[in-house]
Amino acid sequence: MITRELCAGQLLQKLRRALPLVAHGCPSLMTMLGRNLCGANLMPPVTVTDVFYAGEENSLMCRVAVNGKIAEPVVILAPVSQLAFNRRHPIARDIAAYRKRRAKTAVNGHGGR
């Protein structure tokens, strides 16, 4: 069986080759950002500028640049699971498969091993 770390490592390499990537945050992430960044209600798309593996619990994390309706650019960290990528982008299918495997192993309690 393929371990979570191996799957994460393979996706990590593909993501790095595809950077920078435009994404949208999930509603809870965007609400938190909106509250903390000048009270903006609607946040623009974000740009993923870097990705890294943050261990089994946190998995893949993205360094995200937030631009647009705020005075100065802000950089935040967000899990790949909190971002929505264009479904037509070639990497989108790999991200979806990774999320599905990760959710399945979390439900089954096998830890991906």
C-alpha positions as a Markdown table, in Angstrom:
| # | Residue | x | y | z |
|---|---|---|---|---|
| 1 | Met | 0.0 | 0.0 | 0.0 |
| 2 | Ile | 1.2 | 3.5 | -0.8 |
| 3 | Thr | 1.9 | 5.6 | 2.3 |
| 4 | Arg | 0.4 | 9.1 | 2.8 |
| 5 | Glu | 3.9 | 10.5 | 2.8 |
| 6 | Leu | 4.7 | 9.0 | -0.6 |
| 7 | Cys | 1.4 | 10.3 | -2.1 |
| 8 | Ala | 2.0 | 13.7 | -0.5 |
| 9 | Gly | 5.6 | 13.8 | -1.8 |
| 10 | Gln | 4.5 | 13.0 | -5.4 |
| 11 | Leu | 1.8 | 15.7 | -5.3 |
| 12 | Leu | 4.2 | 18.1 | -3.7 |
| 13 | Gln | 6.6 | 17.8 | -6.6 |
| 14 | Lys | 3.8 | 18.2 | -9.2 |
| 15 | Leu | 2.4 | 21.3 | -7.3 |
| 16 | Arg | 5.9 | 22.9 | -7.2 |
| 17 | Arg | 6.3 | 22.5 | -11.0 |
| 18 | Ala | 2.9 | 24.1 | -11.5 |
| 19 | Leu | 3.5 | 27.2 | -9.3 |
| 20 | Pro | 2.2 | 29.9 | -9.1 |
| 21 | Leu | -1.3 | 28.6 | -9.0 |
| 22 | Val | -4.5 | 30.7 | -8.7 |
| 23 | Ala | -7.0 | 29.3 | -6.2 |
| 24 | His | -10.1 | 30.3 | -4.2 |
| 25 | Gly | -10.4 | 29.7 | -0.5 |
| 26 | Cys | -13.1 | 27.6 | 1.0 |
| 27 | Pro | -15.9 | 29.6 | 2.6 |
| 28 | Ser | -14.6 | 29.2 | 6.2 |
| 29 | Leu | -11.0 | 30.3 | 5.2 |
| 30 | Met | -12.3 | 33.3 | 3.3 |
| 31 | Thr | -14.6 | 34.3 | 6.1 |
| 32 | Met | -11.7 | 34.2 | 8.5 |
| 33 | Leu | -9.5 | 36.2 | 6.1 |
| 34 | Gly | -12.2 | 38.7 | 5.5 |
| 35 | Arg | -12.7 | 39.3 | 9.2 |
| 36 | Asn | -9.0 | 39.7 | 9.8 |
| 37 | Leu | -8.1 | 41.7 | 6.7 |
| 38 | Cys | -9.8 | 45.1 | 6.9 |
| 39 | Gly | -13.3 | 43.6 | 7.2 |
| 40 | Ala | -13.5 | 42.7 | 3.5 |
| 41 | Asn | -16.6 | 40.6 | 2.9 |
| 42 | Leu | -15.5 | 39.2 | -0.4 |
| 43 | Met | -11.9 | 38.1 | -0.9 |
| 44 | Pro | -10.4 | 37.9 | -4.4 |
| 45 | Pro | -8.7 | 34.8 | -5.7 |
| 46 | Val | -5.4 | 33.9 | -4.0 |
| 47 | Thr | -2.1 | 32.9 | -5.5 |
| 48 | Val | -0.3 | 29.8 | -4.2 |
| 49 | Thr | 3.4 | 30.7 | -4.2 |
| 50 | Asp | 4.9 | 27.7 | -2.4 |
| 51 | Val | 3.9 | 24.3 | -1.0 |
| 52 | Phe | 5.5 | 22.1 | 1.6 |
| 53 | Tyr | 4.8 | 18.9 | 3.6 |
| 54 | Ala | 3.9 | 19.7 | 7.2 |
| 55 | Gly | 3.7 | 16.2 | 8.6 |
| 56 | Glu | 1.0 | 13.5 | 8.6 |
| 57 | Glu | -1.5 | 15.6 | 10.6 |
| 58 | Asn | -1.3 | 18.8 | 8.6 |
| 59 | Ser | -0.3 | 17.3 | 5.3 |
| 60 | Leu | 0.3 | 19.7 | 2.4 |
| 61 | Met | 0.4 | 23.4 | 3.3 |
| 62 | Cys | 0.4 | 26.2 | 0.8 |
| 63 | Arg | 1.9 | 29.6 | 1.1 |
| 64 | Val | -0.8 | 31.9 | -0.3 |
| 65 | Ala | -0.5 | 35.5 | -1.3 |
| 66 | Val | -3.7 | 37.5 | -0.9 |
| 67 | Asn | -4.0 | 40.6 | -3.1 |
| 68 | Gly | -6.7 | 42.8 | -4.3 |
| 69 | Lys | -9.2 | 44.5 | -1.9 |
| 70 | Ile | -6.6 | 45.0 | 0.9 |
| 71 | Ala | -4.1 | 47.8 | 1.1 |
| 72 | Glu | -0.9 | 45.6 | 1.2 |
| 73 | Pro | -0.3 | 42.1 | 0.0 |
| 74 | Val | -0.6 | 39.5 | 2.8 |
| 75 | Val | 1.0 | 36.0 | 2.9 |
| 76 | Ile | -0.8 | 33.3 | 4.8 |
| 77 | Leu | -0.4 | 29.5 | 5.2 |
| 78 | Ala | -3.4 | 27.3 | 4.3 |
| 79 | Pro | -3.8 | 23.5 | 3.9 |
| 80 | Val | -4.3 | 22.4 | 0.4 |
| 81 | Ser | -7.7 | 21.0 | 1.5 |
| 82 | Gln | -8.9 | 24.6 | 2.2 |
| 83 | Leu | -8.3 | 25.8 | -1.4 |
| 84 | Ala | -10.3 | 25.2 | -4.5 |
| 85 | Phe | -8.3 | 25.1 | -7.8 |
| 86 | Asn | -9.6 | 25.5 | -11.3 |
| 87 | Arg | -11.0 | 22.1 | -12.3 |
| 88 | Arg | -9.6 | 22.5 | -15.8 |
| 89 | His | -6.0 | 22.9 | -14.6 |
| 90 | Pro | -4.0 | 19.6 | -15.1 |
| 91 | Ile | -3.0 | 19.4 | -11.4 |
| 92 | Ala | -6.7 | 19.6 | -10.2 |
| 93 | Arg | -7.3 | 15.8 | -10.8 |
| 94 | Asp | -4.2 | 14.9 | -8.8 |
| 95 | Ile | -5.3 | 17.2 | -5.9 |
| 96 | Ala | -8.8 | 15.7 | -5.9 |
| 97 | Ala | -7.4 | 12.1 | -5.9 |
| 98 | Tyr | -5.0 | 13.0 | -3.0 |
| 99 | Arg | -7.9 | 14.5 | -1.0 |
| 100 | Lys | -10.0 | 11.5 | -1.6 |
| 101 | Arg | -7.2 | 9.1 | -0.5 |
| 102 | Arg | -6.5 | 11.2 | 2.6 |
| 103 | Ala | -10.2 | 11.3 | 3.6 |
| 104 | Lys | -10.6 | 7.6 | 3.0 |
| 105 | Thr | -7.6 | 6.7 | 5.2 |
| 106 | Ala | -8.7 | 9.1 | 7.9 |
| 107 | Val | -12.2 | 7.5 | 8.0 |
| 108 | Asn | -10.8 | 4.0 | 8.1 |
| 109 | Gly | -8.2 | 4.9 | 10.7 |
| 110 | His | -5.3 | 3.3 | 8.9 |
| 111 | Gly | -3.1 | 6.4 | 8.7 |
| 112 | Gly | -2.4 | 5.7 | 5.1 |
| 113 | Arg | -0.2 | 2.7 | 5.7 |
